[in-house]
Amino acid sequence: MKIGVISDLHIDSNQKAMSREKDFSRSLADQLNQQAVEVLLLAGDISSDYRLSQSFIENVKQQTNCKILFVPGNHDFWSRKNGETDTAGIYTYFKEQEESILERPFLLNDEWAVVGNAGWYDYGYADQKQYTKADFDRMKYRIGAWNDKYYVHWNEKNQVVADWMLGKIEKDLQQIGERKVILMTHVVTHPEFVVPLPNRVYNYFNAFLGSRSYETLYQNHPIAYSIMGHVHFRKTFQDNQTQYICACLGNKKHWSNKNEIEAEIKRTLVTFEI
C-alpha cells in the first residue's frame, strides 16, 4: 500500500500564486494519480476557513481514487470569512466528516492503523526560564502576536486543549489492538522540528509550534511513522523506531519555484509503502 503525506497547503493564500486556468485541487489530485498514491495523509492547514478546507477535500476526492485521511490544523479551525467563534463546534464538524480521524482510528489492514488528532501546543518547546505560563497565555510578544489568539476560541487555556487532545489520542491507541501505528498530528511532537534555542524570537514563539508532552506517545506505543506539519518546512528524521515526516507545502515564500504549483506539490509530497 502506497501512502502519501502532505500538509499546510494554505490554498486561500497560495491561490494567488496560481494562474487563473489552474485549480489547486486538480494539481494535487494529478500528483496523487501520477504517483499512484492509495492513501493520502493530510496533516492540516488546508485553509483559514473550515468549510473551505472541507470543500477542498471533497473536490480532491472527486478527481482521484485515493483514500484521504485528515486531521485539521490550527488554521482549519479559523473562520475569518464568516466570523464564527465556536471552535468546539468546528471540531465537532470535522469529527463528523468521512475523511477525519478525530476520535476515529482508521484501520488500514490487520497490521497497520492511522491514529491521531489535530494536537495543540503546550508551550513545552519554548524557553521556560525566560518566560512564564502567563506570558505564553497572552500569545503576544512585543508588537507581534500568534494569530490563533484572534481566530481560535476554545474557551480554555492552550495547555488544557493540548492535554485534552493528547487524551483523545491515547484513547484511540487503545482501540487498535497490536497494530503498528501511523500517528498524525498537525503540531510537531519532536524537538528536531522546532527552532533551535536560543533564538531571539523563537525563545517565545516555539511555544506555539508543538507539544513536548506528546513525546510520551513514542515511549508507550509502537509508532512506526509520525506525520506532522505546522512549521512550514520539509524534513524527515529517524529516531529510534519512529520515522518522522513533516511535508509542508507552506506559503509561496517557502517554494523553490514561485510560479509552478504542480512542481512544488511534487517536491513536497512524501510517499512510503507499508
Backbone as CSV, one residue per row, in Angstrom:
resi,resn,N_x,N_y,N_z,CA_x,CA_y,CA_z,C_x,C_y,C_z
1,MET,0.849,-1.196,0.000,0.000,0.000,0.000,0.882,1.241,0.000
2,LYS,0.614,2.154,-0.930,1.427,3.358,-1.048,0.732,4.510,-0.331
3,ILE,1.455,5.096,0.619,0.948,6.180,1.448,1.588,7.491,1.000
4,GLY,0.797,8.547,0.902,1.309,9.884,0.616,1.090,10.797,1.806
5,VAL,1.980,11.757,1.983,1.916,12.676,3.120,2.107,14.107,2.625
6,ILE,1.222,15.000,3.067,1.394,16.429,2.766,0.613,17.228,3.801
7,SER,0.998,18.481,3.988,0.278,19.358,4.917,0.469,20.809,4.503
8,ASP,-0.220,21.682,5.205,-0.043,23.129,5.091,-0.142,23.624,3.645
9,LEU,-1.244,23.262,3.007,-1.468,23.693,1.632,-1.828,25.172,1.548
10,HIS,-2.538,25.678,2.541,-2.928,27.092,2.599,-3.452,27.569,1.239
11,ILE,-4.517,26.909,0.801,-4.994,27.133,-0.559,-5.528,28.545,-0.773
12,ASP,-6.018,29.182,0.276,-6.557,30.533,0.099,-5.446,31.540,-0.165
13,SER,-4.388,31.489,0.617,-3.288,32.427,0.375,-2.455,32.020,-0.837
14,ASN,-2.296,30.719,-1.068,-1.479,30.264,-2.197,-2.206,30.338,-3.536
15,GLN,-3.513,30.473,-3.514,-4.255,30.585,-4.771,-3.774,31.778,-5.584
16,LYS,-3.286,32.787,-4.894,-2.786,33.983,-5.580,-1.546,33.677,-6.416
17,ALA,-0.874,32.575,-6.090,0.335,32.215,-6.819,0.029,31.388,-8.060
18,MET,-1.245,31.071,-8.283,-1.625,30.225,-9.409,-2.263,31.060,-10.508
19,SER,-2.056,30.651,-11.727,-2.731,31.316,-12.839,-4.211,30.935,-12.828
20,ARG,-5.024,31.724,-13.492,-6.466,31.522,-13.418,-6.916,30.169,-13.948
21,GLU,-6.180,29.637,-14.914,-6.623,28.380,-15.525,-6.265,27.160,-14.691
22,LYS,-5.515,27.351,-13.592,-5.096,26.223,-12.766,-5.986,26.100,-11.536
23,ASP,-6.259,24.882,-11.152,-7.081,24.598,-9.996,-6.239,23.851,-8.963
24,PHE,-6.277,24.308,-7.710,-5.414,23.748,-6.684,-5.730,22.275,-6.426
25,SER,-7.023,21.947,-6.342,-7.394,20.558,-6.088,-6.990,19.662,-7.246
26,ARG,-7.099,20.172,-8.477,-6.675,19.415,-9.653,-5.176,19.154,-9.618
27,SER,-4.411,20.154,-9.195,-2.958,19.993,-9.142,-2.556,18.908,-8.146
28,LEU,-3.204,18.878,-6.984,-2.895,17.836,-6.005,-3.382,16.483,-6.489
29,ALA,-4.601,16.426,-7.019,-5.139,15.150,-7.490,-4.291,14.562,-8.610
30,ASP,-3.830,15.400,-9.526,-2.973,14.916,-10.613,-1.715,14.253,-10.061
31,GLN,-1.126,14.867,-9.049,0.095,14.301,-8.484,-0.182,12.983,-7.751
32,LEU,-1.306,12.916,-7.058,-1.687,11.667,-6.392,-1.905,10.560,-7.416
33,ASN,-2.557,10.896,-8.521,-2.813,9.907,-9.565,-1.518,9.471,-10.252
34,GLN,-0.643,10.425,-10.541,0.610,10.103,-11.213,1.499,9.200,-10.364
35,GLN,1.480,9.420,-9.062,2.327,8.619,-8.177,1.609,7.392,-7.622
36,ALA,0.377,7.181,-8.062,-0.412,6.009,-7.652,-0.509,5.901,-6.134
37,VAL,-0.762,7.046,-5.483,-0.938,7.063,-4.030,-2.299,6.460,-3.692
38,GLU,-2.302,5.521,-2.757,-3.546,4.860,-2.382,-4.215,5.503,-1.173
39,VAL,-3.404,6.011,-0.252,-3.922,6.683,0.943,-3.141,7.970,1.139
40,LEU,-3.852,9.105,1.219,-3.204,10.386,1.476,-3.439,10.783,2.920
41,LEU,-2.351,11.070,3.631,-2.419,11.592,4.991,-2.235,13.099,4.910
42,LEU,-3.292,13.823,5.193,-3.322,15.276,5.042,-3.329,15.890,6.440
43,ALA,-2.177,16.468,6.830,-1.945,16.822,8.227,-2.267,18.284,8.548
44,GLY,-3.348,18.791,7.974,-3.888,20.058,8.430,-3.417,21.302,7.709
45,ASP,-4.094,22.395,8.044,-3.888,23.723,7.454,-4.101,23.723,5.947
46,ILE,-5.277,23.243,5.553,-5.677,23.363,4.154,-5.976,24.818,3.835
47,SER,-6.695,25.484,4.737,-7.048,26.886,4.509,-7.314,27.556,5.843
48,SER,-7.726,28.800,5.790,-8.067,29.545,7.001,-9.575,29.683,7.181
49,ASP,-10.310,28.676,6.714,-11.748,28.620,6.950,-12.180,27.159,6.868
50,TYR,-12.846,26.691,7.896,-13.108,25.257,7.997,-13.980,24.720,6.865
51,ARG,-14.925,25.494,6.398,-15.785,24.997,5.315,-15.028,24.946,3.983
52,LEU,-14.162,25.884,3.751,-13.326,25.856,2.554,-12.398,24.649,2.590
53,SER,-11.848,24.339,3.758,-10.965,23.181,3.886,-11.695,21.886,3.560
54,GLN,-12.893,21.723,4.093,-13.648,20.504,3.823,-14.066,20.426,2.357
55,SER,-14.441,21.538,1.775,-14.808,21.559,0.361,-13.636,21.138,-0.517
56,PHE,-12.435,21.570,-0.150,-11.241,21.195,-0.914,-11.037,19.685,-0.871
57,ILE,-11.178,19.087,0.298,-11.032,17.635,0.413,-12.008,16.932,-0.518
58,GLU,-13.243,17.382,-0.526,-14.260,16.755,-1.370,-13.938,16.932,-2.849
59,ASN,-13.381,18.065,-3.224,-13.000,18.283,-4.619,-11.878,17.337,-5.041
60,VAL,-10.902,17.139,-4.161,-9.811,16.204,-4.472,-10.350,14.783,-4.598
61,LYS,-11.249,14.405,-3.703,-11.825,13.059,-3.743,-12.498,12.767,-5.076
62,GLN,-13.139,13.763,-5.651,-13.854,13.572,-6.906,-12.915,13.341,-8.083
63,GLN,-11.637,13.657,-7.900,-10.689,13.595,-9.005,-9.646,12.497,-8.852
64,THR,-9.798,11.682,-7.813,-8.841,10.609,-7.587,-9.518,9.479,-6.832
65,ASN,-8.979,8.286,-6.947,-9.480,7.153,-6.172,-8.750,7.005,-4.843
66,CYS,-7.891,7.953,-4.550,-7.083,7.917,-3.340,-7.960,8.112,-2.094
67,LYS,-7.752,7.281,-1.075,-8.403,7.467,0.215,-7.718,8.619,0.937
68,ILE,-8.497,9.578,1.456,-7.935,10.724,2.163,-8.255,10.604,3.646
69,LEU,-7.217,10.721,4.469,-7.364,10.771,5.919,-6.807,12.111,6.392
70,PHE,-7.538,12.767,7.292,-7.278,14.182,7.582,-7.368,14.468,9.070
71,VAL,-6.441,15.311,9.557,-6.623,15.994,10.837,-6.527,17.494,10.565
72,PRO,-7.381,18.293,11.182,-7.310,19.740,10.960,-6.085,20.355,11.622
73,GLY,-5.630,21.451,11.039,-4.591,22.251,11.665,-5.204,23.457,12.351
74,ASN,-4.370,24.257,12.980,-4.906,25.428,13.683,-5.651,26.357,12.728
75,HIS,-5.161,26.535,11.493,-5.844,27.418,10.546,-7.199,26.857,10.127
76,ASP,-7.337,25.560,10.077,-8.615,24.965,9.688,-9.709,25.251,10.711
77,PHE,-9.328,25.587,11.931,-10.302,25.952,12.952,-10.734,27.420,12.851
78,TRP,-10.090,28.163,11.972,-10.450,29.574,11.801,-11.738,29.696,10.978
79,SER,-12.339,30.848,11.079,-13.492,31.185,10.232,-13.431,32.684,9.941
80,ARG,-12.356,33.080,9.285,-12.119,34.511,9.073,-13.198,35.142,8.207
81,LYS,-13.666,34.398,7.220,-14.672,34.955,6.302,-16.028,35.096,6.981
82,ASN,-16.421,34.076,7.753,-17.761,34.062,8.335,-17.798,34.522,9.787
83,GLY,-16.626,34.623,10.408,-16.569,35.149,11.765,-17.159,34.248,12.829
84,GLU,-17.231,32.945,12.577,-17.759,32.037,13.588,-16.732,31.863,14.713
85,THR,-17.203,31.759,15.933,-16.307,31.711,17.085,-16.482,30.452,17.931
86,ASP,-17.256,29.511,17.457,-17.468,28.271,18.206,-16.452,27.223,17.738
87,THR,-15.241,27.308,18.271,-14.187,26.397,17.816,-14.516,24.954,18.174
88,ALA,-15.107,24.718,19.336,-15.502,23.359,19.705,-16.518,22.809,18.709
89,GLY,-17.397,23.676,18.219,-18.358,23.258,17.205,-17.683,22.925,15.887
90,ILE,-16.648,23.677,15.535,-15.894,23.384,14.310,-15.169,22.051,14.453
91,TYR,-14.625,21.776,15.636,-14.010,20.472,15.900,-15.032,19.351,15.680
92,THR,-16.230,19.541,16.202,-17.285,18.531,16.028,-17.641,18.374,14.556
93,TYR,-17.696,19.484,13.835,-17.975,19.431,12.395,-16.943,18.552,11.691
94,PHE,-15.663,18.774,11.964,-14.630,17.955,11.334,-14.736,16.497,11.772
95,LYS,-15.032,16.276,13.038,-15.119,14.906,13.553,-16.179,14.097,12.814
96,GLU,-17.195,14.769,12.332,-18.306,14.088,11.654,-18.030,13.806,10.176
97,GLN,-16.933,14.338,9.636,-16.635,14.151,8.217,-16.002,12.773,7.970
98,GLU,-16.291,12.216,6.831,-15.825,10.862,6.488,-14.301,10.745,6.518
99,GLU,-13.602,11.785,6.116,-12.140,11.715,5.982,-11.411,11.923,7.301
100,SER,-12.102,12.406,8.292,-11.475,12.754,9.559,-11.109,11.515,10.372
101,ILE,-9.964,11.575,11.054,-9.627,10.513,12.009,-9.732,11.033,13.440
102,LEU,-10.369,12.183,13.654,-10.570,12.693,15.004,-11.429,11.710,15.796
103,GLU,-10.834,11.135,16.835,-11.532,10.190,17.705,-12.060,8.981,16.933
104,ARG,-11.425,8.676,15.800,-11.869,7.564,14.961,-10.665,6.978,14.227
105,PRO,-9.916,6.093,14.862,-8.747,5.490,14.200,-9.164,4.778,12.922
106,PHE,-8.290,4.833,11.926,-8.570,4.167,10.660,-7.678,2.944,10.547
107,LEU,-8.296,1.779,10.394,-7.560,0.525,10.282,-7.245,0.279,8.814
108,LEU,-5.973,0.383,8.468,-5.557,0.177,7.083,-5.650,-1.290,6.694
109,ASN,-5.268,-2.155,7.603,-5.334,-3.607,7.404,-5.118,-4.264,8.765
110,ASP,-4.817,-5.552,8.768,-4.644,-6.262,10.037,-3.365,-5.878,10.772
111,GLU,-2.445,-5.203,10.075,-1.160,-4.871,10.689,-0.991,-3.399,11.016
112,TRP,-1.726,-2.517,10.330,-1.464,-1.081,10.428,-2.738,-0.291,10.722
113,ALA,-2.560,0.803,11.485,-3.652,1.731,11.755,-3.126,3.164,11.740
114,VAL,-4.000,4.093,11.360,-3.677,5.517,11.420,-4.470,6.118,12.576
115,VAL,-3.756,6.750,13.489,-4.355,7.320,14.693,-3.885,8.761,14.813
116,GLY,-4.754,9.646,15.285,-4.264,10.993,15.503,-5.341,11.990,15.828
117,ASN,-4.891,13.213,15.988,-5.758,14.333,16.268,-5.012,15.584,15.830
118,ALA,-5.692,16.701,15.788,-5.016,17.936,15.390,-3.803,18.197,16.274
119,GLY,-3.967,17.962,17.566,-2.948,18.347,18.524,-2.985,19.850,18.758
120,TRP,-2.490,20.239,19.906,-2.395,21.659,20.216,-1.064,21.889,20.915
121,TYR,-0.732,23.094,21.211,0.593,23.391,21.743,0.550,23.553,23.266
122,ASP,1.579,22.997,23.906,1.639,23.020,25.374,2.747,23.915,25.919
123,TYR,3.388,24.709,25.035,4.456,25.652,25.382,5.791,24.973,25.683
124,GLY,5.837,23.636,25.598,6.993,22.902,26.092,8.285,23.110,25.336
125,TYR,8.229,23.589,24.094,9.449,23.760,23.300,10.010,25.183,23.365
126,ALA,9.393,26.043,24.168,9.879,27.419,24.327,10.828,27.509,25.521
127,ASP,11.378,28.688,25.736,12.299,28.929,26.838,11.494,29.149,28.119
128,GLN,11.397,28.099,28.934,10.581,28.154,30.135,11.208,29.003,31.238
129,LYS,12.500,29.265,31.131,13.160,30.079,32.149,12.969,31.573,31.885
130,GLN,12.936,31.926,30.607,12.811,33.341,30.249,11.372,33.831,30.341
131,TYR,10.404,32.919,30.084,9.006,33.320,30.036,8.177,32.453,30.974
132,THR,7.089,33.014,31.458,6.181,32.295,32.342,4.974,31.780,31.554
133,LYS,4.191,30.920,32.184,2.959,30.435,31.569,2.043,31.606,31.229
134,ALA,1.978,32.593,32.097,1.140,33.768,31.822,1.612,34.507,30.575
135,ASP,2.937,34.559,30.381,3.474,35.186,29.163,2.982,34.456,27.918
136,PHE,3.032,33.124,27.956,2.594,32.340,26.804,1.086,32.428,26.602
137,ASP,0.342,32.454,27.694,-1.114,32.553,27.582,-1.542,33.842,26.880
138,ARG,-0.748,34.881,26.996,-1.074,36.139,26.309,-0.924,36.018,24.799
139,MET,-0.085,35.087,24.346,0.114,34.818,22.918,0.549,36.070,22.160
140,LYS,1.296,36.898,22.835,1.738,38.144,22.227,3.141,38.462,22.713
141,TYR,4.022,38.815,21.758,5.414,39.108,22.073,5.790,40.435,21.435
142,ARG,6.115,41.402,22.283,6.418,42.745,21.790,5.266,43.231,20.901
143,ILE,5.526,43.511,19.635,4.447,44.033,18.785,3.785,42.922,17.958
144,GLY,4.259,41.684,18.091,3.707,40.584,17.304,2.859,39.655,18.150
145,ALA,1.890,38.996,17.511,1.013,38.058,18.211,0.894,36.776,17.404
146,TRP,0.610,35.676,18.085,0.270,34.422,17.425,-1.199,34.512,17.042
147,ASN,-1.537,34.419,15.755,-2.870,34.788,15.277,-3.999,33.891,15.769
148,ASP,-3.685,32.709,16.276,-4.752,31.915,16.899,-5.400,32.683,18.046
149,LYS,-4.679,33.606,18.602,-5.225,34.460,19.669,-6.521,35.128,19.218
150,TYR,-6.596,35.478,17.946,-7.738,36.220,17.427,-8.785,35.333,16.742
151,TYR,-8.358,34.168,16.230,-9.251,33.392,15.366,-9.656,32.027,15.912
152,VAL,-9.072,31.616,17.031,-9.437,30.334,17.631,-9.981,30.611,19.028
153,HIS,-11.121,29.983,19.344,-11.823,30.300,20.591,-12.239,28.998,21.290
154,TRP,-11.284,28.360,21.930,-11.588,27.123,22.657,-12.294,27.415,23.976
155,ASN,-12.136,28.627,24.487,-12.627,28.979,25.819,-11.957,28.142,26.908
156,GLU,-10.750,27.714,26.608,-9.881,27.016,27.554,-8.456,27.470,27.305
157,LYS,-7.604,27.320,28.284,-6.199,27.626,28.096,-5.588,26.633,27.104
158,ASN,-4.572,27.070,26.391,-3.954,26.216,25.368,-3.447,24.899,25.932
159,GLN,-2.839,24.929,27.104,-2.307,23.694,27.684,-3.424,22.709,28.017
160,VAL,-4.578,23.221,28.399,-5.729,22.350,28.672,-6.190,21.681,27.379
161,VAL,-6.242,22.449,26.294,-6.640,21.904,24.996,-5.629,20.862,24.530
162,ALA,-4.336,21.165,24.676,-3.297,20.215,24.271,-3.428,18.908,25.037
163,ASP,-3.684,18.991,26.316,-3.823,17.785,27.138,-5.080,17.016,26.770
164,TRP,-6.148,17.736,26.465,-7.407,17.097,26.054,-7.209,16.304,24.761
165,MET,-6.519,16.894,23.792,-6.277,16.188,22.535,-5.328,15.009,22.732
166,LEU,-4.343,15.160,23.606,-3.454,14.037,23.913,-4.256,12.878,24.494
167,GLY,-5.198,13.186,25.360,-6.053,12.142,25.918,-6.874,11.432,24.861
168,LYS,-7.343,12.188,23.857,-8.093,11.573,22.765,-7.209,10.597,21.984
169,ILE,-5.964,11.002,21.729,-5.044,10.121,21.003,-4.770,8.854,21.812
170,GLU,-4.514,9.013,23.104,-4.248,7.855,23.962,-5.430,6.888,23.946
171,LYS,-6.627,7.419,24.012,-7.816,6.574,23.990,-7.939,5.826,22.664
172,ASP,-7.662,6.537,21.559,-7.740,5.907,20.240,-6.707,4.792,20.097
173,LEU,-5.526,5.003,20.650,-4.476,3.987,20.555,-4.859,2.696,21.272
174,GLN,-5.737,2.799,22.239,-6.183,1.608,22.958,-7.158,0.767,22.122
175,GLN,-7.653,1.345,21.027,-8.694,0.665,20.247,-8.155,-0.176,19.095
176,ILE,-6.873,-0.111,18.809,-6.376,-0.686,17.555,-5.633,-1.999,17.748
177,GLY,-5.672,-2.539,18.950,-5.018,-3.810,19.187,-3.509,-3.722,19.074
178,GLU,-2.917,-4.725,18.432,-1.461,-4.812,18.329,-0.937,-4.237,17.018
179,ARG,-1.764,-3.513,16.320,-1.328,-2.954,15.035,-0.206,-1.939,15.206
180,LYS,0.648,-1.862,14.181,1.643,-0.805,14.128,0.948,0.513,13.807
181,VAL,1.520,1.597,14.301,0.833,2.882,14.299,1.487,3.876,13.340
182,ILE,0.638,4.526,12.547,0.999,5.769,11.874,0.272,6.861,12.639
183,LEU,1.020,7.704,13.347,0.445,8.790,14.128,0.413,10.047,13.276
184,MET,-0.711,10.749,13.277,-0.795,12.007,12.533,-1.329,13.110,13.439
185,THR,-0.532,14.161,13.568,-0.942,15.383,14.248,-0.641,16.554,13.319
186,HIS,-1.150,17.713,13.668,-0.730,18.910,12.934,0.490,19.529,13.601
187,VAL,0.435,19.694,14.910,1.569,20.287,15.620,2.717,19.285,15.679
188,VAL,3.922,19.801,15.899,5.085,18.925,15.952,5.211,18.292,17.330
189,THR,5.851,17.140,17.348,5.913,16.341,18.564,7.337,15.863,18.861
190,HIS,8.317,16.528,18.240,9.715,16.162,18.448,10.549,17.442,18.366
191,PRO,11.528,17.606,19.257,12.311,18.850,19.264,13.111,19.089,17.996
192,GLU,13.309,18.064,17.181,14.039,18.223,15.929,13.308,19.141,14.955
193,PHE,12.020,19.379,15.196,11.203,20.130,14.237,10.826,21.530,14.726
194,VAL,11.443,21.981,15.787,11.244,23.369,16.218,12.548,24.124,16.037
195,VAL,12.513,25.434,16.237,13.693,26.266,16.034,14.671,26.047,17.194
196,PRO,15.933,25.735,16.905,16.905,25.540,17.988,17.048,26.813,18.831
197,LEU,17.115,26.624,20.124,17.285,27.742,21.043,18.725,27.790,21.541
198,PRO,19.217,28.976,21.888,18.491,30.239,21.984,18.262,30.888,20.621
199,ASN,17.150,31.592,20.529,16.789,32.364,19.351,15.965,33.547,19.836
200,ARG,16.323,34.724,19.433,15.717,35.936,19.992,14.196,35.922,19.897
201,VAL,13.664,35.448,18.773,12.213,35.440,18.567,11.589,34.129,19.033
202,TYR,12.212,32.999,18.685,11.580,31.710,18.952,11.820,31.201,20.365
203,ASN,12.633,31.890,21.155,12.609,31.614,22.590,11.176,31.695,23.101
204,TYR,10.400,32.588,22.483,8.976,32.749,22.821,8.077,31.940,21.893
205,PHE,8.212,32.112,20.582,7.222,31.572,19.651,7.323,30.058,19.447
206,ASN,8.405,29.420,19.870,8.417,27.951,19.882,7.279,27.389,20.730
207,ALA,6.764,28.190,21.635,5.663,27.754,22.498,4.474,27.255,21.705
208,PHE,4.307,27.790,20.491,3.096,27.522,19.716,3.335,26.588,18.525
209,LEU,4.492,25.937,18.513,4.813,25.046,17.392,4.472,23.589,17.677
210,GLY,4.448,23.195,18.934,4.182,21.793,19.210,4.002,21.522,20.683
211,SER,3.998,20.222,21.011,3.764,19.799,22.389,4.811,18.784,22.828
212,ARG,5.610,19.170,23.786,6.608,18.249,24.333,5.940,17.079,25.048
213,SER,4.780,17.309,25.644,4.091,16.252,26.379,3.703,15.088,25.481
214,TYR,3.567,15.331,24.169,3.172,14.266,23.252,4.308,13.269,23.007
215,GLU,5.507,13.616,23.420,6.636,12.701,23.240,6.433,11.394,24.007
216,THR,5.589,11.412,25.027,5.319,10.184,25.780,4.656,9.117,24.914
217,LEU,3.976,9.536,23.856,3.311,8.574,22.973,4.312,7.585,22.383
218,TYR,5.511,8.077,22.060,6.520,7.231,21.413,7.154,6.255,22.398
219,GLN,7.098,6.592,23.634,7.640,5.702,24.661,6.687,4.560,24.975
220,ASN,5.400,4.798,24.761,4.380,3.856,25.223,3.688,3.065,24.123
221,HIS,3.952,3.424,22.847,3.214,2.778,21.759,4.144,2.505,20.571
222,PRO,3.812,1.492,19.768,4.654,1.124,18.617,4.415,2.031,17.412
223,ILE,4.862,3.267,17.499,4.633,4.244,16.440,5.758,4.140,15.417
224,ALA,5.414,3.660,14.246,6.412,3.465,13.197,6.629,4.730,12.385
225,TYR,5.546,5.479,12.137,5.626,6.731,11.392,4.886,7.819,12.175
226,SER,5.462,8.993,12.209,4.819,10.136,12.840,4.725,11.262,11.813
227,ILE,3.497,11.626,11.485,3.218,12.638,10.471,2.844,13.938,11.174
228,MET,3.399,15.051,10.700,3.090,16.345,11.304,3.212,17.439,10.260
229,GLY,2.912,18.666,10.655,3.010,19.815,9.753,3.316,21.069,10.542
230,HIS,2.612,22.157,10.213,2.569,23.362,11.020,3.762,24.304,10.847
231,VAL,4.975,23.765,10.701,6.176,24.601,10.775,6.659,25.104,9.413
232,HIS,5.984,24.699,8.347,6.240,25.224,7.002,7.635,24.900,6.469
233,PHE,8.179,23.762,6.886,9.353,23.257,6.192,9.191,21.760,6.000
234,ARG,10.128,21.176,5.282,10.023,19.758,4.908,11.228,19.018,5.455
235,LYS,10.946,17.947,6.161,12.043,17.224,6.794,11.581,15.834,7.177
236,THR,12.441,14.849,7.012,12.213,13.515,7.566,13.349,13.221,8.524
237,PHE,13.046,12.452,9.541,14.015,12.233,10.609,13.700,10.904,11.290
238,GLN,14.714,10.088,11.473,14.547,8.800,12.145,15.056,8.913,13.570
239,ASP,14.229,8.492,14.528,14.636,8.476,15.933,14.117,7.195,16.554
240,ASN,15.038,6.325,16.922,14.682,5.012,17.452,13.788,4.284,16.457
241,GLN,12.606,3.872,16.864,11.744,3.068,15.995,10.877,3.911,15.065
242,THR,10.922,5.225,15.187,9.948,6.079,14.520,10.564,6.904,13.401
243,GLN,9.896,6.897,12.233,10.240,7.784,11.136,9.309,8.989,11.203
244,TYR,9.884,10.161,11.406,9.112,11.399,11.485,9.095,12.060,10.114
245,ILE,7.909,12.514,9.705,7.757,13.136,8.388,7.000,14.442,8.526
246,CYS,7.624,15.516,8.089,6.993,16.827,8.029,7.058,17.278,6.574
247,ALA,5.921,17.363,5.919,5.873,17.633,4.477,4.945,18.811,4.214
248,CYS,5.404,19.996,4.578,4.596,21.209,4.456,4.804,21.880,3.101
249,LEU,3.721,22.108,2.384,3.824,22.946,1.193,4.174,24.376,1.591
250,GLY,3.516,24.868,2.622,3.821,26.195,3.130,3.380,27.307,2.193
251,ASN,3.738,28.514,2.536,3.396,29.663,1.708,4.404,29.850,0.584
252,LYS,4.029,30.637,-0.386,4.832,30.797,-1.599,6.282,31.164,-1.300
253,LYS,6.512,31.911,-0.224,7.877,32.325,0.100,8.778,31.142,0.441
254,HIS,8.177,29.981,0.717,8.959,28.794,1.041,9.250,27.931,-0.187
255,TRP,8.763,28.318,-1.355,8.862,27.464,-2.530,10.150,27.704,-3.292
256,SER,10.647,26.644,-3.907,11.810,26.768,-4.780,11.451,27.473,-6.071
257,ASN,10.285,27.106,-6.622,9.797,27.742,-7.855,8.502,28.461,-7.532
258,LYS,8.530,29.772,-7.536,7.418,30.569,-7.053,6.173,30.492,-7.930
259,ASN,6.303,29.995,-9.158,5.180,30.052,-10.093,4.708,28.689,-10.589
260,GLU,5.241,27.608,-10.034,4.875,26.271,-10.506,4.326,25.444,-9.358
261,ILE,3.011,25.549,-9.140,2.390,24.850,-8.033,2.510,23.337,-8.173
262,GLU,2.372,22.829,-9.408,2.466,21.384,-9.607,3.846,20.860,-9.220
263,ALA,4.881,21.560,-9.638,6.243,21.139,-9.304,6.480,21.213,-7.806
264,GLU,5.905,22.217,-7.171,6.130,22.370,-5.736,5.380,21.311,-4.940
265,ILE,4.188,20.959,-5.375,3.465,19.862,-4.729,4.252,18.565,-4.876
266,LYS,4.817,18.339,-6.054,5.613,17.129,-6.279,6.824,17.096,-5.345
267,ARG,7.481,18.245,-5.157,8.634,18.307,-4.266,8.239,18.053,-2.808
268,THR,7.031,18.463,-2.476,6.591,18.392,-1.077,6.083,17.002,-0.701
269,LEU,5.306,16.393,-1.560,4.646,15.120,-1.254,5.677,14.037,-0.938
270,VAL,5.540,13.439,0.222,6.383,12.322,0.646,5.569,11.036,0.553
271,THR,6.162,9.997,0.004,5.470,8.705,-0.077,6.292,7.612,0.579
272,PHE,5.597,6.607,1.078,6.255,5.397,1.583,5.262,4.245,1.442
273,GLU,5.770,3.041,1.527,4.920,1.866,1.351,4.925,1.004,2.592
274,ILE,3.768,0.431,2.885,3.654,-0.500,4.003,3.136,-1.827,3.485
